[in-house]
Amino acid sequence: MLSDPNHTFLEAWGAWGISVLSLIKIPMAMRSYWVIDEQGKVIASQVGVSPSDSVEKALKDVGATAASAKA
């Protein structure tokens, strides 16, 4: 969980501002997730994921990363 009140990370990672007809951006965060490993490397991410899919997809990415680390 990351607190980003100035949306610095959200802007850098493309998750700030909902585009409306490619004319304007509504200033709000898009539901997104990033899985970051122990070395600080982003190993999985998705911007604009639905609430019903985000937890399942993030857990799947974490599980796949854990499995590959054991191999």
Backbone as numpy.savetxt, mean C-alpha at the origin, in Angstrom:
# Nx Ny Nz CAx CAy CAz Cx Cy Cz
1.30 -0.20 10.54 0.45 0.95 10.54 1.35 2.18 10.54
1.08 3.12 9.66 1.89 4.32 9.53 1.00 5.54 9.66
1.42 6.49 10.47 0.73 7.77 10.57 1.44 8.73 9.62
0.69 9.36 8.74 1.27 10.24 7.72 0.39 11.48 7.56
0.31 12.32 8.62 -0.62 13.46 8.57 -0.33 14.47 7.47
0.89 14.55 7.02 1.22 15.48 5.93 1.23 14.79 4.57
0.79 13.55 4.52 0.73 12.67 3.35 2.02 12.64 2.52
3.16 12.72 3.19 4.46 12.66 2.52 4.68 11.31 1.86
4.46 10.23 2.61 4.66 8.89 2.06 3.57 8.54 1.05
2.35 8.92 1.36 1.25 8.62 0.43 1.50 9.26 -0.94
1.97 10.49 -0.96 2.28 11.14 -2.24 3.44 10.45 -2.94
4.50 10.14 -2.18 5.68 9.50 -2.78 5.36 8.12 -3.35
4.43 7.41 -2.71 4.09 6.05 -3.14 2.83 5.99 -3.98
2.34 7.15 -4.42 1.22 7.19 -5.36 -0.14 6.87 -4.80
-0.34 7.09 -3.51 -1.62 6.75 -2.90 -2.36 7.98 -2.35
-1.99 9.16 -2.80 -2.66 10.37 -2.32 -3.34 11.06 -3.50
-4.61 11.31 -3.36 -5.36 12.05 -4.37 -6.11 11.12 -5.31
-7.43 11.19 -5.26 -8.28 10.41 -6.15 -8.52 11.23 -7.41
-8.13 10.70 -8.55 -8.30 11.42 -9.82 -9.74 11.34 -10.29
-10.27 12.49 -10.69 -11.63 12.56 -11.21 -11.55 13.00 -12.66
-11.87 12.08 -13.57 -11.85 12.34 -15.00 -10.51 12.91 -15.47
-9.43 12.56 -14.79 -8.08 13.04 -15.10 -7.98 14.56 -15.14
-8.93 15.25 -14.53 -8.92 16.71 -14.51 -8.46 17.27 -13.17
-8.95 16.70 -12.09 -8.59 17.16 -10.77 -8.33 15.97 -9.86
-7.67 16.23 -8.76 -7.46 15.19 -7.76 -8.13 15.62 -6.47
-8.98 14.75 -5.95 -9.61 14.99 -4.66 -8.59 14.62 -3.59
-8.31 15.53 -2.65 -7.28 15.27 -1.65 -7.70 14.26 -0.59
-7.46 13.00 -0.85 -7.76 11.95 0.11 -6.88 10.74 -0.19
-6.69 9.92 0.82 -5.87 8.72 0.67 -6.66 7.61 0.00
-5.98 6.88 -0.87 -6.56 5.68 -1.46 -6.19 4.49 -0.57
-7.13 3.58 -0.35 -6.83 2.40 0.47 -5.70 1.64 -0.21
-4.64 1.43 0.53 -3.44 0.81 -0.02 -2.73 0.03 1.08
-1.80 -0.81 0.65 -0.93 -1.46 1.63 0.44 -1.68 1.02
1.42 -1.74 1.89 2.80 -2.05 1.53 3.31 -3.05 2.55
3.97 -4.08 2.09 4.62 -5.04 2.99 6.11 -4.73 2.89
6.69 -4.41 4.05 8.09 -3.99 4.10 8.86 -5.01 4.95
9.98 -5.53 4.40 10.73 -6.55 5.12 11.64 -5.94 6.18
12.40 -6.79 6.85 13.25 -6.36 7.96 14.34 -5.39 7.53
14.73 -5.44 6.26 15.77 -4.54 5.74 15.18 -3.22 5.21
13.88 -3.07 5.29 13.23 -1.85 4.83 12.88 -1.86 3.35
12.97 -3.01 2.71 12.65 -3.15 1.28 11.15 -3.44 1.12
10.51 -2.72 0.20 9.10 -2.98 -0.10 9.04 -4.27 -0.92
8.39 -5.28 -0.37 8.34 -6.58 -1.05 6.99 -6.84 -1.70
5.98 -6.06 -1.34 4.67 -6.18 -1.97 3.90 -4.90 -1.69
3.05 -4.52 -2.64 2.24 -3.33 -2.43 1.05 -3.36 -3.37
0.05 -2.61 -2.99 -1.08 -2.41 -3.87 -1.75 -1.10 -3.48
-1.96 -0.24 -4.46 -2.63 1.04 -4.27 -4.01 0.92 -4.87
-5.01 1.36 -4.12 -6.38 1.32 -4.63 -7.04 -0.03 -4.45
-6.69 -0.76 -3.42 -7.26 -2.08 -3.17 -8.58 -1.92 -2.40
-9.51 -2.81 -2.64 -10.81 -2.73 -1.97 -10.68 -3.16 -0.52
-11.53 -2.64 0.36 -11.48 -3.03 1.77 -11.66 -4.54 1.97
-12.48 -5.15 1.16 -12.73 -6.58 1.34 -11.55 -7.44 0.88
-10.67 -6.90 0.06 -9.53 -7.67 -0.46 -8.21 -7.33 0.21
-8.08 -6.16 0.83 -6.77 -5.69 1.28 -6.12 -6.59 2.32
-6.84 -7.01 3.34 -6.25 -7.85 4.38 -5.85 -9.20 3.81
-6.73 -9.81 3.03 -6.43 -11.11 2.45 -5.19 -11.05 1.56
-5.09 -10.03 0.72 -3.95 -9.92 -0.19 -2.66 -9.65 0.58
-2.72 -8.77 1.57 -1.52 -8.47 2.35 -1.03 -9.71 3.10
-1.94 -10.46 3.72 -1.56 -11.68 4.43 -0.97 -12.72 3.48
-1.52 -12.81 2.28 -0.99 -13.74 1.28 0.45 -13.34 0.91
0.69 -12.04 0.73 2.04 -11.56 0.41 3.01 -11.83 1.54
2.59 -11.60 2.78 3.44 -11.87 3.93 3.74 -13.36 4.01
2.74 -14.20 3.81 2.94 -15.65 3.85 3.89 -16.13 2.77
3.76 -15.60 1.58 4.65 -15.99 0.48 6.08 -15.57 0.77
6.25 -14.42 1.35 7.59 -13.94 1.69 8.21 -14.80 2.78
7.41 -15.16 3.79 7.91 -16.01 4.88 8.29 -17.38 4.35
7.50 -17.92 3.44 7.79 -19.24 2.87 9.08 -19.22 2.06
9.29 -18.17 1.28 10.51 -18.10 0.46 11.75 -17.88 1.33
11.57 -17.22 2.48 12.69 -17.01 3.39 13.15 -18.32 4.03
12.20 -19.24 4.25 12.52 -20.53 4.86 13.21 -21.47 3.88
12.96 -21.28 2.59 13.49 -22.19 1.57 14.97 -22.02 1.35
